[in-house]
Amino acid sequence: MDGRGRDSRPATFRRERLRHVDIIRSVLAPMRVGVDDWQGASFLVRGPTGAVEIVDNLFDLWRKAETLSGHRLDPLADGPAGDAS
């Protein structure tokens, strides 16, 4: 474990990162926004028109997903994609 309570083994890190990406995908799928891991350091965010952005963290990922989808996304709202209005 590293000093932040995370397992520092590469295989475990990769497995956890992919698990997080799967969760993010399931939240954003109704908005037709796709997400992929990029070399374990960044995320590729794909909009419904095929536009792709590279982001470094979840905060930026969420902002780009809103921009690319054209919808405000609220992860705390009811439903899988939040506020899709």
N, C-alpha and C positions, 0 to 999 in steps of 0.2 A: 504494500500500500504506500502511496505517496503521502506527503504531509497534509493533503486535503481530504483524506479518507477514501481516495479512489484507488482502484487496483491499477498499477502502472504497467502491467504486462500488455504488450501490443495486441495480442489476440483478444484479450478481455476488453480493452479499449475499443477495438474495432467492432466487436459484437455489440457493445453497449451503444456505440454511435449509430450503427445500423438499426438497432431497436428504436432509438429516438427518431431516426428518419422515417421509419415505418409509422410511428405514431403521428408525426407531422403530416405525412402523406394522407393518412386517414382523415385528419381534420380538414385538410385543404382540398381533398378530392371533389367534394360537391361543388367547389368553386372552379373546377377544372384547372387547378394549379398543381403542377408536379414539382417534386423536390428530390434531388439526388445528392449523395455525399460526393465531395470532390477531394480526393486524396487525404481524407481524414482531417482536413484543415478548414475547408470552406463548404458551402452548399451551392448547388445549381438550382435556380428557381425558374421553372418554365410556366409561362402564361398560356391561356387558352388559344392565343393566336400564334404560338410558337416562339415568341420572344423569350430570350434566356438572359438571366442576370446571375452574376456570381456574388455571393455575400459571405461575410466572415463569421456572423453570429446570428443567434435567433432573433434578436431585436430587428436587425436589418432584414432578415428573412421575412419576418411578418410584414414589415413596411413594404417590401418589394411584392409580396403576395397580394397585398391590398392594391397596389398600383397596377400590377399586371392583370388582376381579375376585374378591376373597376368597382370593387365592393369593399365596404368597411367590414373587417372581420373581427368579431369579438369572441375570444376563446372562452369567456365566462358566461356567455348567453346560452339559452336553451338551444338544443339542436347541434348537429355535428359540425356545422361551419359557423356558428354564431349568427350575427346579424348580416344576412345576405341581401339586405335592401339597399 
